[in-house]
Amino acid sequence: MSDQPLPPGQHVPRDRPALHYGPVPRFRAHRWDLRVYGFTESLGEFRWTWPEFDALPRIDSVSDFHCVTRFTLPGVHWSGVSTETLVELVPPAPGATHVMVWAEYGYSANMRLDDFLAPDVLLATHRDGERLAPEYGHPVRLVVPHLYGWKSVKWVRAVEYLTADRRGFWEERGYHNRADPWKEQRYSYQEEPGDGPPPT
């Protein structure tokens, strides 16, 4: 278990609930791909098939997971591809400042490029030494430990480089644009100037 203190308003639950919006998608390896597009350095689109992505260099990471519904899972072991590796392979254009991470069924979450590139952020394929279960995001989910869990997108399919911030799925529906659990940035009414674009 992590010896780190919990963010304000959080508690450690007795079980480990899996929360998500909509149905759990079915994974079809022969149809799956991961794309990086938008304001890339070359302005091109890059794509990995499942075997290609699964063969990329991997890292291990242990971090606490903070859900906006007020539970924290301490010391979760993740393994996957560092977002730094992804950006090394597909550099963003100099003017890129944010990313939009896209998932199955059109779900999305936005964040600053600096948040996306934090050292412990990764595109996870394993949790606690095992392949991700379908309800936890198999085959690939984003893990952003320093932000609330809705930014840790399950069932990732694409990363879009942006030159200006744009709200994602839950951000358009009243969640805070930045999502820092240590500042309890849960809802858009808490936003201050500079926290993001106006709610749509």
N, C-alpha and C positions, 0 to 999 in steps of 0.2 A: 504494500500500500504506500502511496505517496505521502511524504511528510510535509507537503505543502499545505498552507492554510486554504480554506475554501473561500471562494468569492462571496460577497454579501448576498444573503438570501438563499444560499444553496445548502443542500443536505445530501448525505450519502444514503441511497435507498437500500432496502434489504435485497431486492432483486435487481435485474438489469433489463428494464423494459426496452423494447424496440419500437420507436415512434417514427411514423412516416406518413406522408400525404399520398392518398391514392393506393392502387394495388401494387403488389410486388411484381416487377416485370420478370418475364421468363428470359433466361440467358440462352442465346443461340450463338455458339462460338464462331460458326462460319459466317454469320451476319454481323457480328460485333466489330466496331472499330472505334478508335478515339481520334478526334480531329483537333488541331490547333489552327485557328484562323483569325481573321480580323487584321489589326495593324501589326503584322509580323514585319521583321526587318526586310524581308524580300517581297512583302505584300502577297505572298503565296499561301496556300493552304497545305497543311501537312497531315498525314494520316498514318496510323498504325493499325494493323490487324491485331486480333487477340494474341496469336503466337508471337508477333513482333513486340507488342507491348510487354507481354509476360517475360520476355527475354532481356528487357532493359535492366541496367544495374539497380540493385535494391539497397535500401537502408532499413534499419530497425530503429524504433522510437518508442519510448514509454512516456505517456502523458496523461493528465487528467482530462476528462471530457465533461463539459459544462452544458447542460440543456437549459434552455430558456424556461422550461416548465419547473425549474428550481431543483433538479437533482444533479449531482455530480458523481461520475464514475471515476474513482481514483486509480491511477497506475495502470492504464490500459496499454497493453503491448501491441503495437502495430508494426507491419512490415509492408514495404511497397516501394514505389518510385518517388524519389524526392522531386518536388516541384522545381528545385534548382536544376536538376538534371533535365527536366522537360524544357526549361527556358534556355539552357545551354544548347540543346538540340534544335530548338526553334526560337531564336532570339526575337524579342519584341522590337518594333520600331522605336527610335529615340523618344518619340512623343507619347508612347503608351504609358498610361498612369494607373489603369485599373484592369481587372479581368471580370468577365462574366463566365461562370462555370455552369454548363448546361448538362442536364440529366435526361433520363427517359421521361416521356410524356410532357416534355417542354418545361419541366421544373428548372429553376435557375437561382443562382445566388451571386451577388456582386461583392467585390472587395478591392481594396487598394492593391496594386502590384506588390508593394512592400509587405503587405500581410500575406499574400500568396507565396512570397519567397522567404518567409521566416524559416529559420533553420530546422524546425521540427514539423513543418508542413509537408505532407506527402500524399500521393495517390495510393491508398492502401489496397492491398489484395488479401492480406492476412490479418487476423486478430487473435491474440493469445496463441500464436503458433499454428493456427488452422486457417484454411481458406475462409473468407467471409461467408457467413450464412446468407441466403437470399434476402432475409428481412433486414440484414445489416449492411446491404449494399453490394453484394456479389454481382459482377466480378471486381469492380473498382469503385471505391468511394474516396472523396477528398477528406482529409483530416486536418483541421485548423485549430489546434488546441487552445490558442489564446483568444478565440472568439466563441460566442455561443454556438451550440451544435447545429443550428439550422444552416450555418455557413459551411458545415462539413457535409457537402452534398453526397448523397448516395447515388449509385447507378450512373456514374459520370460517363458522358459521351463526348463532350467537347469543352474546349477552353477558348474563349474569344478575348483577344487583346483589344482594349478600348483606349481612346485618347480623352475620354471624359466619363465621369461616373454615370451609371444608369442603374435604377433599382431592379432587383430580382423579384422572384415570385412572392416571398413573404414580406419583403420590403415594400412592395406595392400594396400589401394588405395590412399595413399598420405596424410592422416590426421595424425596429431601429436600423438605420442604414449601416452603422458601424459595428454594433454587437459586441462591445467589450464587456465581459462579465464582471470585471473588477470595478467598472463604473456603473454596473447594472443598466446598461443600455439595451433595454428590452423593447421599447415601443417608440414609434415615430414622434409622439407628442413630447418625448424627452429630448429630441434633437436640438442642437444649438447650431448657430451659423458655422458653416464649414464642415458639418457632419455629413453632408451629401446633397444631392439634388432635391428639389421640392417633391413631396409626395404626388404621385399621379392620380 
